[in-house]
Amino acid sequence: MITEYIFVALIAFLPIGAVFYMFYAAPVEHGEVKTRLMYLRERKDVIYENLRDLNFEYRAGKFSDADYESLKSNMEEEAANVLAEIAQLESVPGYSPKGARV
């Protein structure tokens, strides 16, 4: 008789517990807030790494001369735009974001 009540209680509370577990709002950890300057510096590093990879792959024979020059000029143009925006942000008086490099 008691085992029947325990069984019924398990049958009733198991789905309730499962639903509660699935929809329980667990605390969320937020990442670091990035400024525009921090984003641009990371983007610059990625572009430089891509240029190094492109140069390596060109030397390995994976790209034709025309493709290599086209990709290289596009990446260099993007790098120039990023560097110009970084210089512009750094020239703003009083602009000192958290984590800024000196």
Secondary structure, 3 states (H helix, E strand, C coil): CHHHHHHHHHHHHHHHHHHHHHHCCCCCCCCCCCCHHHHHHHHHHHHHHHHHHHHHHHHCCCCCHHHHHHHHHHHHHHHHHHHHHHHHHHHCCCCCCCCCCC
